[in-house]
Amino acid sequence: MTRLYARNPNVTEKRMDDAVFLAHPDTGALYRLNVTGTALWTLLENPVGADDAIEVLAQAFPAQSHEQIAKDVAQVLADFEKNDLLA
């Protein structure tokens, strides 16, 4: 069974111009997302598997190699999980 990732519903999102910030209510930590983080966070509005996220981002960013996108998605998901940003 493929794991589905979703946002932690307690995390607050704030968009300012092109920047996206996440605030964790329990820790008070604030995170600024890069382009990959922002795209992945947007996808996580609905539960999504890593493979599906990679495919969507590969289509959205055709100039990037599939391997690089897969590596970036794995890293961002690990960071999100480590910082309790996922449900």
C-alpha positions in Angstrom: 0.0 0.0 0.0 1.3 3.4 -0.9 1.6 5.9 1.9 -0.4 9.1 1.4 0.9 12.3 2.7 -1.3 15.2 3.9 -0.8 18.5 5.7 -1.0 18.8 9.4 -4.3 20.7 9.7 -3.0 22.6 12.7 -0.2 24.2 10.7 -1.0 27.8 9.5 0.0 28.9 6.0 0.7 32.5 5.1 1.5 33.7 1.5 3.3 37.0 1.1 4.0 37.8 -2.6 5.9 34.8 -3.9 6.9 33.5 -0.5 5.0 30.8 1.5 5.5 30.5 5.3 4.2 27.8 7.6 3.7 28.3 11.3 3.5 25.3 13.7 1.2 26.2 16.6 2.7 23.8 19.1 6.4 24.7 18.6 6.0 28.3 17.4 8.4 27.4 14.6 8.2 29.3 11.3 9.3 27.8 8.0 9.8 29.5 4.7 9.3 27.2 1.8 11.4 27.0 -1.4 9.8 26.4 -4.8 9.7 22.7 -4.4 8.4 23.0 -0.8 5.7 25.4 -2.0 4.6 23.1 -4.9 4.6 20.1 -2.7 2.7 21.9 0.1 0.1 22.9 -2.5 -0.3 19.3 -3.6 -0.7 18.1 0.0 -4.0 20.0 0.3 -5.4 16.6 -0.6 -3.6 13.4 0.4 -1.1 12.3 -2.2 1.5 9.6 -2.5 5.2 10.4 -3.2 5.2 8.8 -6.6 2.1 10.8 -7.7 3.7 14.0 -6.3 6.9 13.4 -8.3 4.9 12.9 -11.5 2.9 16.1 -11.0 6.0 18.1 -10.3 7.9 16.5 -13.2 5.1 17.8 -15.5 5.1 21.2 -13.9 8.9 21.5 -14.1 9.9 19.8 -17.3 13.4 21.4 -17.3 14.3 19.5 -14.2 15.4 15.9 -14.4 13.0 13.3 -13.0 15.7 12.0 -10.7 16.3 15.5 -9.2 12.6 16.0 -8.6 12.4 12.6 -6.9 15.3 13.4 -4.7 13.9 16.9 -3.9 10.4 15.5 -3.1 11.9 12.8 -0.8 13.9 15.5 1.0 11.0 17.9 1.4 8.7 15.2 2.7 11.3 14.1 5.2 11.7 17.7 6.3 8.0 18.1 6.6 7.7 14.9 8.6 10.6 15.8 10.9 9.0 19.1 11.7 5.6 17.7 12.3 4.1 19.5 9.3 2.3 16.3 8.1 -0.8 14.7 9.4 
